[in-house]
Amino acid sequence: MRISKSLFISLICLGLIALVIVFYMGYLDRGVSKSNSIYIRSYPTSASVFLNDNSIGKTPVFVQNLKDQRIIIKLSLKPYPEVIDTIDLNDPASRLYYLDRRKSIKDNMLLRYIKGDSHHKGFFISEHVVTSSQYLAFLKDKQPSLKEINNWVDIEDGDCPIEIIDGAMNVKANKGNNPMVEVDYYGAAVYCDWISSRLPTEEEFVLAVTEGTTRLYPWGNERMEISLPSKLLQSEMLEVKSLPPTPSYVYDLSGSCWQWLQSSDETARVKGGFYYSYKYIPDYRETREFKKDYTQFDVGFRYVKD
C-alpha cells in the first residue's frame, strides 16, 4: 500500500513530537524518584517555604527524599529544577518545610504562618477573627442543644449576631462577615476543638502582631484615630479585614474586638481591643481579664494551629 507524501510527513512529525515529549519528561524527572518525591503546592499559590525557619523560596516546589536520608528542595517551573538546599533527616533538630499559607477546610479560613523565635515555635494563625457565619456553620454541624448554646453564646442578647427564630438558627441581616461576639471562652474553645485548633497564647498573639519587631500595631507604630459617625451605636462592629493587616496579612489583631487567649485558670485574658472603646485603636499591650463565662458585644476570638 502506498502512503501519500502528506500522510508520511504527518506521521514523521507525530513521531518527532512523541520523542520530544518522552525526552522532556525524562529530563524533568532526571534523578527524581517518583516513589519518594513530593510536589508541594499551596492555596493560594506562591506561598513561602521555610527550611528550619529559613525561607528558601516560593511554592510550588519539588521535595526529593534521597536514599541517604537527605532531602533536596528544588524550585519547580523549570525544565530541570535547581537545587536550593538540603536537610539531613537524621538530624533530630531538622524540620522539613512550612508553608506560610494554608486553608482550613471546615470553615474555609485562610491561615497565615508566623515564624517562631528563640522562645516560641512557629505556628499558623487564622487570617481574621471568626465570623458569625463561620460560627453558625459550626453550630449547624454540631447540632448542640439550646442549653449548650446558652453555655457558649448569649444568644438572647440583642448584640449577638446569631438569632434563633422558630427553632431555626440564622445570622442577622448584614452581620455574616462581622466578628462572632457575645461568645464566652467555652464557646470559643469548643469551636477550636471542632476545627482541630486552639486559642492562641498571649505570647503567640503578641508575636503575630510584632513578628519579632518593635511595632505596636499590625501596621506600625502610629496610633490610628477613629472618626465615628454620631449615629453609630457603641455595639456596631466593623466587618473583618476592615483595618490594616500585618506584613504577613493577618487582620483584626488590633481594633476589631477583644479576643480570648488560652488559659488554664478560671479567668482568661483578652487582647486586640475594640475601636469604639477608646476612639482610637489600642496597641497590642492593652489587655483585659474576664471570667470564662463572660460575654459582651466586643469580645470574640480567633485560633491557631501548630
C-alpha positions, 0 to 999 in steps of 0.5 A: 500500500502506498502512503501519500507524501502528506500522510508520511510527513504527518506521521514523521512529525507525530513521531518527532513530537512523541520523542520530544515529549518522552525526552522532556519528561525524562529530563524533568524527572532526571534523578527524581524518584517518583516513589519518594518525591513530593510536589508541594503546592499551596492555596493560594499559590506562591506561598513561602517555604521555610527550611528550619525557619529559613525561607528558601523560596516560593511554592510550588516546589519539588521535595526529593527524599534521597536514599541517604536520608537527605532531602533536596528542595528544588524550585519547580517551573523549570525544565530541570529544577535547581537545587536550593538546599538540603536537610539531613533527616537524621538530624533530630533538630531538622524540620522539613518545610512550612508553608506560610499559607494554608486553608482550613477546610471546615470553615474555609479560613485562610491561615497565615504562618508566623515564624517562631523565635528563640522562645516560641515555635512557629505556628499558623494563625487564622487570617481574621477573627471568626465570623458569625457565619463561620460560627453558625456553620459550626453550630449547624454541624454540631447540632448542640442543644439550646442549653449548650448554646446558652453555655457558649453564646448569649444568644438572647442578647440583642448584640449577638449576631446569631438569632434563633427564630422558630427553632431555626438558627440564622445570622442577622441581616448584614452581620455574616462577615462581622466578628462572632461576639457575645461568645464566652471562652467555652464557646470559643474553645469548643469551636477550636476543638471542632476545627482541630485548633486552639486559642492562641497564647498571649505570647503567640498573639503578641508575636503575630502582631510584632513578628519579632519587631518593635511595632505596636500595631499590625501596621506600625507604630502610629496610633490610628484615630477613629472618626465615628459617625454620631449615629453609630451605636457603641455595639456596631462592629466593623466587618473583618479585614476592615483595618490594616493587616500585618506584613504577613496579612493577618487582620483584626489583631488590633481594633476589631474586638477583644479576643480570648487567649488560652488559659488554664485558670478560671479567668482568661485574658483578652487582647486586640481591643475594640475601636469604639472603646477608646476612639482610637485603636489600642496597641497590642499591650492593652489587655483585659481579664474576664471570667470564662463565662463572660460575654459582651458585644466586643469580645470574640476570638480567633485560633491557631494551629501548630 
